[in-house]
Amino acid sequence: MLSRSADPLPAAHDRVYRALRSRIMHGEIDPGAALTLRGIGKEFGVSMTPAREAVRRLVAEGALTLSASGRVSTPELSNERIEELAALRALIETELASRALPRAHLALIDRLQTINNTIAEAIAKGDAVAYIRANLEFHRTLYLRAQAPAMLAMAETVWLQLGPTMRNLYGRLRRTEVPKNHRLILAALRAGDEPGLRLAVRSDVTQGLRMVAG
């Protein structure tokens, strides 16, 4: 008979993976920052094995890079790579928004407006991580209505690869108010305007990134 605690590894490595994944996606770790298995293990109170497995999964998703010498770090994206990921966001997220539109009830629009208020608070405080987190929540909340989980998972993988770059982008944008395209997205949802929604989403997810790549 197996004991309940016979194999704690899956739970341990999954916990570390999810925590690191969230930090990277929300820009809590700068581009090119080095991570060590020893440091990860110490922080999360796990052995090297679950730390190594969590890192392996994140490398496979493009959230971390592994050099020939074994150095693990967050990616420093080239301009070409940023352009590619921006194009992917435009393709995937406009389609998600279109699929969400028929299910965009008033409660959803109210929820998106509330998230916009959170974004405004993060901007007022100059809190880059809170801004990125709330901004992605705005998009995820809309796209969940598309009922297209495979497509949303692809979008989240792109967000994950862009996370550290988004942190640098926030500093360059010097935002003083909520992105205007968010207001255009809400207006298009209220009006049932699919072309307007697609344009607003495409503009929102590419403009800043293309500024960095430029």
Secondary structure, DSSP 8 states (H G I E B T S, - for coil): ---TTS--HHHHHHHHHHHHHHHHHTT-S-TT-EE-HHHHHHHHT--HHHHHHHHHHHHHTTSSEE-TT--EE-----HHHHHHHHHHHHHHHHHHHHHHGGG--HHHHHHHHHHHHHHHHHHHHT-HHHHHHHHHHHHHHHHHTT--HHHHHHHHHHHHHHHHHHHHHHHHH---S--HHHHHHHHHHHHT-HHHHHHHHHHHHHHHHHHHH-
